[in-house]
């Protein structure tokens, strides 16, 4: 089994539940508290490609920061601009994201991680 990497927020119940599933399977895992250590633009771009999603699809639009930045009224126009916003404001990234380096899933629902656990 490949080592997994989880972009984790320990305050999020879905993120904690996803990590519990991984740990219950005794899968090797690297835990990245992405609020303290945000992914780089290149790393986030790679994750999005593995997820087969566009940046706007992983934006937490209910976060206060989304409103503070005025993203509803004036959203970024390009993929690169969205990625830049997410890297600078990691609280806006939907969580958790789990990858084995070849594939990635969004842990919503947490059971999605099963696809990486074989």
N, C-alpha and C positions, 0 to 999 in steps of 0.2 A: 504494500500500500504506500502510495506517495505521501510525503509529508504535506499536510494541509496548512494553509495560512488563513486565519480568520481576522478580518478587520472588525474589531469588537468594541462595543461600548458597554462596560459592565453595568451601567445604570438602565440599560434597555432589556426588558423581559424577553423579547424575541432573540436578542443577541445571546443572552444567558442560556436560553433554552437550546439554541443551536449549538453552543459550546458544550452543553451537557450531553447532547446526542453524540458529538464527536468524542468526548471523553469516555462515554459509556462503551464505545466501540474500541477503546484503547488505541485510537488512531494517533500517530504523531502529529502534533500541531504547534504552530508558532502563533502566538496571540499578539496582535498589534492593536494597541489602544489608539485607534486612528484619530481621536480628538487630541491626544498628546503628540502623536507622531503621524501627521497626515501623509497620505501617499503623495509622491511627486506627480507632476503632470503626466510624465511618461508612464509611470506606474498605473495611474488612474485610467489613462487611455488604454493601456493593455488590458486592465480588468474589464473595462467597458466592452472591448472587442471580444473577450472571452465570454462575457455575459450576453453578447449580441444585443446590447442596449445602447441608446444614445444618452449623453449626460443628463439631459432634461428628464429622462425617464427614472433617474435615481435621486431626484431632488425631493427633499422633504419640504413640501410647500406649506405645511402647517407650522413650521418653526418660526418663531418670532424674527429670527435673523433674515428669513426670506422677505418678510414684510419690511424690515428695517432697510434692507438693500434696495427696495423698490422693484423687485424682480417681476412682480405681477404686471406692473405698468410698463416696465422697460426691461424685458428679458434680453439676455445676451443673444447675439445674432448668429454666432458660429459655434461649432463644436469646441474649438480651442478656447473661445471666450467662456463657455459653460464650464469647461474643465478648470480654467483659471479660477472662476468663482468658487467651485467646489474645493479646490486645493487650499484656497485662502480662507474658506469658511467650511471646514469639515463637518460641522454640526448639520449641514444641509445634505450630507451624503446618507442615503438610505442604508440601513444596517440590518444585520451583518452581511458582509460579502465574504464568501469562502472560496478559496481556489486551491487547486492541486498543481498549478503551473501550466496545465494544459486546458483545463476547464474551470469555470467559475459558476457559482450560484448565489442568488440572493436568498438569505435565510428568512424569507417571508412567504410561506410559513416555514418554521424551523425544519420541518421534515424534508424540505428541498435539499438539505445537505446529504441525504441518503444517496443521491445520485453520484456523489464523490466518494462514498464509502464502500462502494461495490457491493 
